Amino acid sequence: MRWLAAILDEAQYIKNPDSQTAQAARALQAEHRLALTGTPIENRLLDLWSIFAFAMPGALGNRAHFLRRFNAQYDPLARRRLAARVRPFLLRRTKMQVAKDLPDRVEEDLLCVMEGEQRTLYRAELKRARQIILGLKSNQQLNDERFNILTSLLRLRQICCHPGLVDGKLREAESAKVAGLLDLLDPLMEEGHKVLVFSQFVTMLDLLRDTVKLHQWPHFYLAGDTENRGELVKEFQSAKGGAVFLISLKAGGFGLNLTAASYVVLFDPWWNPAVENQAIDRTHRIGQTRKVMAYRLLVRDSIEQKIRALQKQKTALMDGVLGEERFAQSLTLEDLRVLFAE
């Protein structure tokens, strides 16, 4: 069937060019094509190529040509050339251009201190990771060990959240972050506020749900397997008094309007700050009338604080072409030495 127009909303759903969704979108026969998205580059530059392969087939060349021509690792001017190439086909509107009357949005990092079993587990994992890093002398050795290093990074980030994420037997262990979250939520619930709590780890959301139940706070839960998203959002928006909405960062980072909340907690830092911004924007959007407070929970003197610092250093990766290259994959040997340093 031929169409006058094919319009994709939330076009990042076709960011993987090999997915059946992307292939089906490219197969549509339409005289006009339009792609709408807040994150044209979520993880890697290939995301942008995939969206363009639908909207402007051939504009960025074939896949192999694109990856070769715009590889910033070998060509420092690659991103500038790519930005110039895509600019004629982009209509970019920032939120402040569209919603000039939006209330302020304040972001704050809240630091927690690990103790006891959590700290011991973290130090042991950090020691193992350092031994790998100390043995690396070249980028080739780094590439050979990258999988093991990224696995250690993941485990360290999980331990910062809760020891139970790396060892199911430790679900009852103390977590500095859970304690910090409870300190934050307690007065907000008393005052009748609604709060969004995001985590990238579904197991962490399950642990938090058990904790919230113990405090008998009204709560909602949304993860990848949640089917009644629309109904859930309506219930949360219309609920009277305070409530906690536990949301998977991947499942709820876009497509939701949750303006009944004016507080957002990012329980664990994500490599890509654009994804964090999308999460905060679930409440800081048209319809919001109150100042939005967004808190990042970070463990002091840990990998999390260093990830946060690296995020700020590497913003050029996002600014160049409206996004960022795969953050974790772009870490250099020097970056990793900083991450795992004392």
Protein Blocks (a to p, Z undefined) as FASTA:
>chain_A
ZZfbdcdehkllmmpmkbmklmmmmmpccfbdcdddfblblkbmklmmmmmmmmmghklo
pfklmmmmmmmklmmklmmmmmmmmmmmpccddfklmmmmbccddddddddddehjllmm
mmmmmmmmmmmmmmpcbfklmmmmmmmmmmmmmmmmmmmmomklmomklmmpccfklmmm
mmmmmmmmmnopacddddfblklmmmmmmmmmmnopacddddfklmklmmmmmmmmmpgc
jddddddfklmmgoiacfkbcbdcdfbacfblmlmmmmmmmmmcghiabdcdddddddeh
ifklmmmmmmmmmmmmmmmnopacdfklmpcfklmmmmmmZZ
